[in-house]
Amino acid sequence: MVLPIFALVLALILHTFYTSQKTISTSFYIEAVLVLLFSIYFIFYLIYKGFDTKITDNISKTFTREYIYNYLKEEIKNSREYTLLLISVDNLYEINKRYGIKYGDKVLFEVVLWIAEYLKTKEIINFPIGRIKGGDFIIGFSGDKEQYKTIIELMCLKSEEFKVDDIEIQISAALNDIRFSKNIDYLIENLFELQNSNKNSKYLTPIQEIIDPSDLEYFVIQAIKKRDITFFIQEVFEDEKATLKECFIKLNTTEQKILHQKDYMKILDKLRLMHEYDIIVLEEVIEICKKSKDEKFALSIAPTSIRNPVVLTKIKELFQKNECVKGRIILLFSENEYFPKIEKFNSYLKQLKELGITIAVDRLGSIHTSFLYLRDLDIDMVRFDSFYSKKMDKNRYKNILSGFNTMAHEKGMKTWAKMIEDEESRELFKDVGVNYLQGRFLAPLEKIKE
């Protein structure tokens, strides 16, 4: 764009020089050099400005995250009905690792072409698509999600046969519209949540949302600020005797509703309130513990709280002030990503155990990290994922559980199973040799504090 202007400036200077060479003053040469320098600077300025305002991704040739976000914000703002689709290449990391980054880049480009061709066969054209991270793409459609639900479900089924140079491609999707929220950030966060819940299903089954995301954040903040918490407990049995109780925590809203953990845990992380929440819950459980007669209580805690020096110091203060709860608190935790500094993690757990706290790892047998923690951490107890409670009628799952149970016992740990729903399940777990059993069949949930 600047080249014609630069050419005109250069032509003007040369023309003036040749036609008025005898009458040109010295100042003309100075001015001509300055004009040329400023013209060259302007050219380079626009070139670098062009890099800053790039709207397409180099690899997939779709819109960049910044551009697609701004574009969709305007579309949502000016539309009564609008739908967002999240499509992800789930095995992109494995492809990059096994075949190389160049093949990973090729897969992203080919996936975008395949999506475009498929939607074209359904007469869906001229839609915005942008890459927001890794193998995740966002597409915008006019209209509500019901118009596209069946089409996208069929696309997910058809993607099972899709390959790039014999490389298997695993694609998942999630669909939602602006009836959920008109805030682009809330919408995209919800799409990832929907995607995780839909990965084991052929259908885009929506999560029932009854609270607006902005309202949900407000309710969580107010509940933490006012300690507006409801406690439920369920007895856990060892050899037919109730030996401990697990605490279940729900937050109360200003509209007299109850928020379940699945609704508010992600909000706590997002708002950086998880550590404060864990301390509040522990303080309340200690008060409950003090009013009971030598009963043990188990509660879940975030592993990041265990590894936080500030939280650890606060826990020490609480237990030093309340010696009567020593040996009566069990902290349960689990996480998806393995914490690599295992010696440091063990040092934190050692400090907790010195206070008389029992440490338990949850969801063994389902999350790979829980198995690694069984192997590497100095813990007292493991609890099996509820998957095995539902599948215990099949001998192959029973044998897997028996193997985990033997490994835990050989390391000197107690084992724990939850969601026991009938007599048959209880007998199966007892045959395997699991120490603690829990479930509605054995004891109901009981509200103890609000």
Secondary structure, 3 states (H helix, E strand, C coil): CCHHHHHHHHHHHHHHHHHCCCCCCHHHHHHHHHHHHHHHHHHHHHHHHHHHCCCECCCCCCECHHHHHHHHHHHHHCCCCEEEEEEEECCHHHHHHHHCHHHHHHHHHHHHHHHHHHHHHCCCCCCCEEEEECCEEEEEEECCHHHCHHHHHHHHHHHHHCEECCEECCEEEEEEECCCCCCHHHHHHHHHHHHHHHCCCCCCCCCCCCCCHHHHHHHHHHHHHHCCEEEEEEEEEECCEEEEEEEEEEEECCCCCEECHHHHHHHHHHCCCHHHHHHHHHHHHHHHHHHCCCCEEEEECCHHHHCCHHHHHHHHHHHHHCHHHCCCEEEEECCCCCCCCHHHHHHHHHHHHHCCEEEEEEEECCCHHHHHHHHHCCCCEEEECCHHHHHCCCHHHHHHHHHHHHHHHHCCCEEEECCCCCHHHHHHHHHHCCCEECCCCCCCCEEEEC
